[in-house]
Amino acid sequence: MNRGMNRAVLLRRAVQGLPSAEDFVLTERPMPVPGPGEVLVRNSFLSLDPYMLSAIKGRHMSGAADLDQTMQGDTVGTVVGSNDAVFAIGTRVIARGGWQEFSVLRALPAGAGGIDTLTGPYARPLPPADPDIADSAYLGVLGMPGLTAWAGTAILAPPEPGACFVVSAATGAVGSIAGQIARNLGARVVGIAGSAEKCVYAVEALGFAACVNHRAGDFPEQLAAACPNRIDGYFDNVGGRILDVVLQRLALRARIVLCGMIEQYQAETRLPGPSLAPVIGRRAHMMGLVVYDHVARLAEWQQLASQWIREDRLRWREDRAETLAAAPAAFVRLMQGQNFGKTVVVL
Ligand SMILES: NC(=O)c1ccc[n+]([C@@H]2O[C@H](COP(=O)([O-])OP(=O)(O)OC[C@H]3O[C@@H](n4cnc5c(N)ncnc54)[C@H](OP(=O)(O)O)[C@@H]3O)[C@@H](O)[C@H]2O)c1
């Protein structure tokens, strides 16, 4: 067992608006020692996710990020010390290990489920290693973001074949998978993304029918042109201005999955919301998506996604940063929309 030091990133101060790297501090602490029933895990990959800014501002359902405490986040790693009968040294695990190199964790207790599975301080073993799929995929396409995409697209509001299905943050961790699932179900998928480069990727690599840059001055007109028969389904990752533009193009009985409101995460006070009147006028259905409700079907999603990956019907992309010290800057990039794919720190 490593008796050296453990490096961790703490939240240093309250965040105003967008986060900056100075809001965090890298510290060195003595290596944690696992107690009875606990394991020491060397984290290999750390997931950075938009909800972390909500947590920093005390607004996320998974809990608040506390000052001077290690930032929370999902990790994939390997057991390097074990006082647990089930977890042998060398076991590859996924856990909420935090922004740190080593974590002390417990095995997921029998009977635990739902939100605890994803947000508790528990280690869960990964499926057998697959030479074609890096373990970091369990933080993205085969993990919480992938499950979120599948829940919203295939469970809550599956599109009809030929339907016009629009997804925002279309090249991101959730959006890229949601769009490809809709495409695989036969929909005509139109992405909304924040750069020309992202839009090219959405069409050429992800197989979307079209992609519109929301930073273009004539974004509403471009979206209308890309969706000539209006929008039957919308998977919303952003809210605010983009949602407002999409609502003006709804087809009759359109279905909207509200997945995320990233535009609001940086705001200190509530932003004036979009007019939801078209939802009523067009008899649209709008529903909230919480990934925690679908945890029981994670294995089913992983099986389907793995098959699609092997068949090249599902692609994912990672925006990697190297070393824990790079985590704050990578998080800032994510929250500024500069990430391109699932943000992962290689520790
Ligand atoms: N409901 C649930 O259970 C659940 C679970 C997981 C994630 N989510 C939500 O799903 C959304 C996507 O998450 P993700 O992990 O897949 O992130 P991501 O899409 O990989 O990264 C965030 C993206 O949001 C876009 N964006 C648009 N407006 C933005 C703004 N004002 N500020 C910053 N970014 C903006 C950017 O893409 P463009 O440049 O292309 O616009 C950016 O790259 C988030 O809102 C997240 O909170 C919800």
The ligand as a Tripos MOL2 file, in Angstrom:
@<TRIPOS>MOLECULE
LIG
   48    52     1     0     0
SMALL
NO_CHARGES

@<TRIPOS>ATOM
      1 N1        -31.1970   15.4330  -15.6310 N.am      1 LIG1
      2 C1        -30.1720   14.6520  -15.3100 C.2       1 LIG1
      3 O1        -30.2870   13.6720  -14.5730 O.2       1 LIG1
      4 C2        -28.8310   15.0120  -15.8850 C.ar      1 LIG1
      5 C3        -27.7680   14.0920  -15.8480 C.ar      1 LIG1
      6 C4        -26.5510   14.4590  -16.4800 C.ar      1 LIG1
      7 C5        -26.3930   15.7160  -17.0760 C.ar      1 LIG1
      8 N2        -27.4470   16.5750  -17.0370 N.ar      1 LIG1
      9 C6        -27.3450   17.8980  -17.7070 C.3       1 LIG1
     10 O2        -27.1110   17.6950  -19.0790 O.3       1 LIG1
     11 C7        -26.4570   18.8500  -19.6260 C.3       1 LIG1
     12 C8        -25.2390   18.4070  -20.4290 C.3       1 LIG1
     13 O3        -24.2950   17.8260  -19.5340 O.3       1 LIG1
     14 P1        -22.9550   17.1610  -20.1170 P.3       1 LIG1
     15 O4        -22.2860   16.4750  -18.9880 O.co2     1 LIG1
     16 O5        -23.3200   16.3740  -21.3200 O.co2     1 LIG1
     17 O6        -22.0730   18.4260  -20.5190 O.3       1 LIG1
     18 P2        -21.4490   18.7340  -21.9700 P.3       1 LIG1
     19 O7        -22.5850   18.8110  -22.9420 O.co2     1 LIG1
     20 O8        -20.3330   17.7800  -22.2530 O.co2     1 LIG1
     21 O9        -20.8020   20.1720  -21.7530 O.3       1 LIG1
     22 C9        -21.6180   21.3060  -21.5740 C.3       1 LIG1
     23 C10       -21.9900   21.9650  -22.9240 C.3       1 LIG1
     24 O10       -23.1120   22.8370  -22.7380 O.3       1 LIG1
     25 C11       -23.1460   23.7600  -23.8170 C.3       1 LIG1
     26 N3        -23.6080   25.0990  -23.4150 N.ar      1 LIG1
     27 C12       -24.6330   25.7510  -23.9830 C.ar      1 LIG1
     28 N4        -24.8370   26.9250  -23.3780 N.ar      1 LIG1
     29 C13       -23.9110   27.0460  -22.4280 C.ar      1 LIG1
     30 C14       -23.6140   28.0480  -21.4480 C.ar      1 LIG1
     31 N5        -24.3330   29.1830  -21.3440 N.pl3     1 LIG1
     32 N6        -22.5690   27.8350  -20.6380 N.ar      1 LIG1
     33 C15       -21.8370   26.6950  -20.7250 C.ar      1 LIG1
     34 N7        -22.0870   25.7000  -21.6070 N.ar      1 LIG1
     35 C16       -23.1160   25.8680  -22.4410 C.ar      1 LIG1
     36 C17       -21.7390   23.7590  -24.4110 C.3       1 LIG1
     37 O11       -21.8910   23.1210  -25.6820 O.3       1 LIG1
     38 P3        -22.1490   23.9920  -27.0190 P.3       1 LIG1
     39 O12       -20.9130   24.8130  -27.1890 O.co2     1 LIG1
     40 O13       -22.3290   22.9680  -28.0670 O.co2     1 LIG1
     41 O14       -23.3810   24.8090  -26.7800 O.co2     1 LIG1
     42 C18       -20.9250   22.8850  -23.4900 C.3       1 LIG1
     43 O15       -19.9030   22.2020  -24.1660 O.3       1 LIG1
     44 C19       -26.1130   19.7440  -18.4390 C.3       1 LIG1
     45 O16       -27.0800   20.7610  -18.3420 O.3       1 LIG1
     46 C20       -26.1980   18.7990  -17.2590 C.3       1 LIG1
     47 O17       -26.4630   19.4590  -16.0510 O.3       1 LIG1
     48 C21       -28.6450   16.2640  -16.4640 C.ar      1 LIG1
@<TRIPOS>BOND
     1     1     2 1
     2     2     3 2
     3     2     4 1
     4     4     5 ar
     5     4    48 ar
     6     5     6 ar
     7     6     7 ar
     8     7     8 ar
     9     8     9 1
    10     8    48 ar
    11     9    10 1
    12     9    46 1
    13    10    11 1
    14    11    12 1
    15    11    44 1
    16    12    13 1
    17    13    14 1
    18    14    15 2
    19    14    16 1
    20    14    17 1
    21    17    18 1
    22    18    19 2
    23    18    20 1
    24    18    21 1
    25    21    22 1
    26    22    23 1
    27    23    24 1
    28    23    42 1
    29    24    25 1
    30    25    26 1
    31    25    36 1
    32    26    27 ar
    33    26    35 ar
    34    27    28 ar
    35    28    29 ar
    36    29    30 ar
    37    29    35 ar
    38    30    31 1
    39    30    32 ar
    40    32    33 ar
    41    33    34 ar
    42    34    35 ar
    43    36    37 1
    44    36    42 1
    45    37    38 1
    46    38    39 2
    47    38    40 1
    48    38    41 1
    49    42    43 1
    50    44    45 1
    51    44    46 1
    52    46    47 1
@<TRIPOS>SUBSTRUCTURE
     1 LIG1         1 GROUP 0 **** ****
